[in-house]
Amino acid sequence: MVRENYFEHLDNMKFDAKVEYNRLRELVKLADNGDYSFIDIFSHSDLFIKYPNRNGFISYADIITYFENRYISGSDELLFIFSEFIIDFLNYLDIFNSELLSEYLPVNEESYTALEGIEIGIRKNVSRFLDLSNHELVKLENGRQIIVEKNVYASQVSQIISETNIQEAMKVLEYDHFENKGNIQRKQEILISLASYLEPLRAELNSSEELKEVLKVNNKKIIAVEKLFEMFNQFGLRHNNNKQYHADLTDEELEQWYDDIYTSTLFVILSLDEARILPKLAQARVDWAEQKKQIE
């Protein structure tokens, strides 16, 4: 049997949330020949109390206890919520560009160097297992970073929307945040917001002759666009009347519909971009024909 080399071994690594959680916990405790580990910093009450996102917790141990009681041991959710907390706290400390740490702890140059190496290790480790699990860190408009599932279509739509509205662009990515699984209210809020974003663009989509050439049309309107607005209007998102389709659905069925509406929203916004690309293609064809005539 041919042995794998180290790089082949890395390529073949599988994602194991329990293993990655334990590794991350060990990195936080690692001292690496310095005076302090990050757990020492977490445990320093005066420093931790000033952390703006501690949400009432008074220590690192309190947060870990809360996470481990709320999330299943070995689950993706436990790993991801812990990772978000660690990354956020590291960003708060920003220990190599401020004097925050030295206000509370007598950290010498050797300790700084050791902590810097551990911080780099933590960030690289998080990036590695996020890649393995098809997730990524994204920054919201308030500066917070959350972990979301990688979705090439969501990323593209977010870029399109960001040209005019950064806040709405971030909501596109936030929809796939693991904490939103089962959170029908938050998914509903995001879809309502995206519907409001699309409403003034509806006429532009339906008037695109180029887009009508590649998508089905009924009564001079693009069917995919009109069907999406039917879903916006009749699944409890924008109206509350007796024409709603979701009255007898379970929460699980309604959430599945919201996920489907989200997918349809991505498609329509991408279609909007396509509607702006196809005229350029038509013009390129005309320009090419003109150049060919001149050559002849």
C-alpha positions as CSV (number, residue, x, y, z in Angstrom):
1,M,0.0,0.0,0.0
2,V,1.3,3.4,-1.0
3,R,1.5,5.8,2.0
4,E,-0.1,9.2,1.8
5,N,2.2,12.2,2.0
6,Y,1.4,15.0,4.4
7,F,-0.3,17.2,1.8
8,E,-2.5,14.3,0.5
9,H,-3.4,13.7,4.2
10,L,-4.5,17.3,4.5
11,D,-6.6,17.1,1.3
12,N,-8.4,14.0,2.6
13,M,-9.2,15.3,6.1
14,K,-12.8,15.1,7.1
15,F,-14.7,17.6,9.1
16,D,-15.5,16.5,12.7
17,A,-17.1,19.1,14.8
18,K,-16.3,17.5,18.1
19,V,-12.6,17.1,17.3
20,E,-12.4,20.7,16.0
21,Y,-14.2,22.0,19.1
22,N,-11.7,20.3,21.4
23,R,-8.8,21.5,19.3
24,L,-10.0,25.1,19.6
25,R,-10.5,24.8,23.3
26,E,-6.9,23.6,23.7
27,L,-5.6,26.5,21.6
28,V,-7.3,28.9,23.9
29,K,-5.6,27.3,26.9
30,L,-2.2,27.1,25.2
31,A,0.5,29.2,26.8
32,D,3.3,28.4,24.3
33,N,6.2,29.4,26.6
34,G,4.6,32.8,27.4
35,D,3.4,34.1,30.7
36,Y,-0.3,34.0,29.6
37,S,-2.7,32.0,27.6
38,F,-5.9,33.4,26.1
39,I,-7.9,31.7,28.8
40,D,-5.9,33.8,31.3
41,I,-7.1,36.9,29.5
42,F,-10.7,35.7,29.3
43,S,-10.5,35.0,33.1
44,H,-9.3,38.5,34.0
45,S,-12.6,39.9,35.3
46,D,-11.8,43.6,34.8
47,L,-10.8,43.1,31.2
48,F,-13.7,40.8,30.4
49,I,-16.3,43.1,32.0
50,K,-15.4,45.8,29.4
51,Y,-16.0,43.3,26.5
52,P,-19.1,44.9,24.8
53,N,-20.6,41.6,23.5
54,R,-20.5,39.6,26.7
55,N,-24.3,39.8,27.0
56,G,-24.4,39.8,30.8
57,F,-21.9,37.0,31.3
58,I,-19.2,37.8,33.9
59,S,-16.6,35.2,32.9
60,Y,-15.3,32.9,30.1
61,A,-16.5,29.9,32.2
62,D,-20.0,31.3,32.3
63,I,-20.1,31.5,28.5
64,I,-18.8,28.0,27.9
65,T,-21.3,26.6,30.4
66,Y,-24.1,28.4,28.6
67,F,-23.0,27.2,25.2
68,E,-22.5,23.6,26.3
69,N,-25.9,23.5,28.0
70,R,-27.7,25.0,25.0
71,Y,-26.0,23.1,22.2
72,I,-25.6,19.4,21.6
73,S,-22.1,18.1,22.4
74,G,-20.1,17.4,19.2
75,S,-22.6,19.4,17.1
76,D,-21.7,21.9,14.4
77,E,-23.7,24.6,16.2
78,L,-21.6,24.3,19.4
79,L,-18.4,24.6,17.4
80,F,-19.6,27.5,15.3
81,I,-21.1,29.6,18.2
82,F,-17.9,29.0,20.2
83,S,-15.8,30.1,17.2
84,E,-17.8,33.2,16.7
85,F,-17.3,34.1,20.3
86,I,-13.5,33.5,20.2
87,I,-13.1,35.5,16.9
88,D,-15.2,38.4,18.3
89,F,-13.2,38.5,21.5
90,L,-9.9,38.5,19.6
91,N,-11.1,41.3,17.5
92,Y,-12.1,43.2,20.6
93,L,-8.8,42.8,22.2
94,D,-6.8,43.8,19.1
95,I,-3.9,43.3,21.5
96,F,-1.1,44.1,19.0
97,N,-2.5,47.5,18.0
98,S,-3.6,48.9,21.3
99,E,-2.6,49.1,24.9
100,L,-5.8,47.4,26.1
101,L,-4.1,44.3,27.5
102,S,-1.3,46.1,29.2
103,E,-3.7,48.2,31.2
104,Y,-4.7,45.1,33.1
105,L,-1.8,42.5,32.8
106,P,2.0,43.0,33.0
107,V,2.6,41.5,29.5
108,N,6.2,41.7,28.3
109,E,7.5,41.4,24.8
110,E,7.9,37.6,25.1
111,S,4.3,37.2,26.2
112,Y,3.1,39.4,23.3
113,T,5.0,37.3,20.8
114,A,3.7,34.0,22.2
115,L,0.1,35.3,22.3
116,E,0.4,36.6,18.7
117,G,1.5,33.2,17.6
118,I,-1.5,31.5,19.3
119,E,-3.9,34.1,17.9
120,I,-2.6,33.3,14.4
121,G,-3.0,29.6,15.1
122,I,-6.6,30.1,16.3
123,R,-7.6,32.1,13.3
124,K,-6.0,29.7,10.8
125,N,-7.6,26.7,12.6
126,V,-11.0,28.3,12.4
127,S,-10.5,29.1,8.7
128,R,-9.4,25.5,8.0
129,F,-12.4,23.8,9.5
130,L,-14.8,26.3,8.0
131,D,-13.4,25.4,4.6
132,L,-13.8,21.7,5.4
133,S,-17.4,22.2,6.4
134,N,-18.3,24.5,3.5
135,H,-18.8,27.6,5.8
136,E,-17.2,31.0,6.0
137,L,-17.0,34.1,8.2
138,V,-18.7,37.2,7.0
139,K,-18.8,40.6,8.5
140,L,-22.1,42.3,9.1
141,E,-22.8,46.0,8.8
142,N,-22.3,46.5,12.5
143,G,-18.8,44.9,12.3
144,R,-19.7,41.6,13.9
145,Q,-18.6,38.4,12.2
146,I,-20.9,35.5,11.8
147,I,-20.4,32.0,10.3
148,V,-22.6,31.2,7.3
149,E,-22.8,28.3,4.9
150,K,-20.9,29.1,1.7
151,N,-23.5,29.8,-1.1
152,V,-22.0,31.1,-4.3
153,Y,-25.4,32.4,-5.4
154,A,-25.9,34.3,-2.1
155,S,-22.4,35.8,-2.4
156,Q,-23.1,37.0,-5.9
157,V,-26.5,38.5,-5.0
158,S,-24.9,40.1,-2.0
159,Q,-22.3,41.8,-4.3
160,I,-25.1,43.0,-6.6
161,I,-27.1,44.5,-3.8
162,S,-24.1,46.0,-2.1
163,E,-23.7,48.5,-5.0
164,T,-26.8,50.3,-3.6
165,N,-27.5,48.9,-0.1
166,I,-24.9,47.4,2.1
167,Q,-27.4,46.6,4.9
168,E,-29.6,44.6,2.6
169,A,-26.6,42.8,1.1
170,M,-25.5,41.6,4.5
171,K,-29.0,40.2,5.2
172,V,-28.7,38.0,2.1
173,L,-25.7,36.3,3.8
174,E,-27.2,36.4,7.2
175,Y,-30.1,34.2,6.1
176,D,-27.8,31.2,6.0
177,H,-26.5,31.8,9.6
178,F,-26.7,28.5,11.5
179,E,-28.5,30.3,14.4
180,N,-31.4,31.1,12.0
181,K,-32.2,27.4,11.5
182,G,-35.7,27.1,12.9
183,N,-35.8,30.9,13.5
184,I,-38.9,31.6,11.4
185,Q,-39.3,35.1,12.7
186,R,-35.8,36.2,11.6
187,K,-36.1,34.5,8.2
188,Q,-39.4,36.3,7.8
189,E,-37.9,39.6,8.6
190,I,-35.1,39.1,6.1
191,L,-37.5,38.0,3.3
192,I,-39.7,41.0,4.0
193,S,-36.7,43.3,3.7
194,L,-35.6,41.7,0.4
195,A,-39.1,42.0,-0.9
196,S,-39.0,45.7,-0.2
197,Y,-35.7,45.9,-2.0
198,L,-37.0,44.2,-5.1
199,E,-40.4,46.0,-5.3
200,P,-39.1,49.1,-7.1
201,L,-37.1,46.9,-9.5
202,R,-40.0,44.7,-10.5
203,A,-40.9,46.9,-13.5
204,E,-37.3,47.0,-14.7
205,L,-37.2,43.2,-14.7
206,N,-40.5,42.8,-16.5
207,S,-39.5,45.4,-19.1
208,S,-36.3,43.7,-20.1
209,E,-36.8,42.4,-23.6
210,E,-33.5,40.5,-23.5
211,L,-34.5,38.7,-20.3
212,K,-37.8,37.8,-21.8
213,E,-35.9,36.0,-24.5
214,V,-34.4,33.5,-22.0
215,L,-37.2,33.3,-19.4
216,K,-40.9,32.3,-19.8
217,V,-43.3,35.2,-20.2
218,N,-47.0,35.6,-19.6
219,N,-49.0,38.7,-20.5
220,K,-45.7,40.6,-21.1
221,K,-44.5,39.8,-17.5
222,I,-41.7,37.4,-16.6
223,I,-43.4,34.4,-14.8
224,A,-40.5,33.8,-12.3
225,V,-40.8,37.4,-11.1
226,E,-44.5,37.4,-10.7
227,K,-44.5,34.0,-9.0
228,L,-41.9,35.3,-6.5
229,F,-44.1,38.3,-5.6
230,E,-47.1,35.9,-5.3
231,M,-45.0,34.0,-2.6
232,F,-44.0,37.3,-1.0
233,N,-47.6,38.4,-0.8
234,Q,-49.3,35.1,0.2
235,F,-47.1,33.3,2.7
236,G,-47.4,35.7,5.6
237,L,-44.6,38.0,4.7
238,R,-46.2,41.2,3.5
239,H,-49.9,40.8,4.0
240,N,-52.2,39.3,6.6
241,N,-55.5,38.5,4.9
242,N,-57.7,35.5,4.1
243,K,-55.9,34.8,0.9
244,Q,-52.7,33.5,2.6
245,Y,-51.5,30.0,1.7
246,H,-49.7,29.2,4.9
247,A,-52.6,29.2,7.4
248,D,-52.6,25.4,7.9
249,L,-48.8,24.8,7.6
250,T,-46.7,23.6,10.4
251,D,-43.7,25.6,11.5
252,E,-41.4,23.2,9.7
253,E,-43.4,23.4,6.5
254,L,-43.5,27.2,6.7
255,E,-39.7,27.4,7.2
256,Q,-39.2,25.2,4.1
257,W,-41.3,27.5,2.1
258,Y,-39.3,30.5,3.4
259,D,-36.1,28.7,2.3
260,D,-37.6,28.1,-1.1
261,I,-38.7,31.8,-1.3
262,Y,-35.1,32.8,-0.4
263,T,-33.8,30.6,-3.3
264,S,-36.3,32.1,-5.7
265,T,-35.3,35.6,-4.5
266,L,-31.6,34.9,-5.3
267,F,-32.6,33.7,-8.7
268,V,-34.6,36.8,-9.5
269,I,-31.9,39.2,-8.3
270,L,-29.4,37.3,-10.4
271,S,-31.8,37.7,-13.3
272,L,-31.8,41.4,-12.7
273,D,-28.0,41.4,-13.2
274,E,-28.5,39.2,-16.3
275,A,-31.0,41.8,-17.7
276,R,-28.2,44.3,-17.5
277,I,-25.6,42.0,-19.0
278,L,-27.6,40.8,-22.1
279,P,-28.0,44.3,-23.7
280,K,-24.2,44.6,-23.5
281,L,-24.0,41.3,-25.4
282,A,-26.4,42.6,-28.0
283,Q,-24.3,45.8,-28.4
284,A,-21.1,43.8,-28.6
285,R,-22.7,41.8,-31.4
286,V,-23.6,45.0,-33.3
287,D,-20.1,46.4,-32.8
288,W,-18.5,43.2,-34.1
289,A,-20.8,43.3,-37.2
290,E,-19.8,46.9,-37.9
291,Q,-16.1,46.1,-37.5
292,K,-16.5,43.2,-39.9
293,K,-18.2,45.4,-42.5
294,Q,-15.3,47.9,-42.3
295,I,-12.7,45.2,-42.8
296,E,-14.5,43.8,-45.8
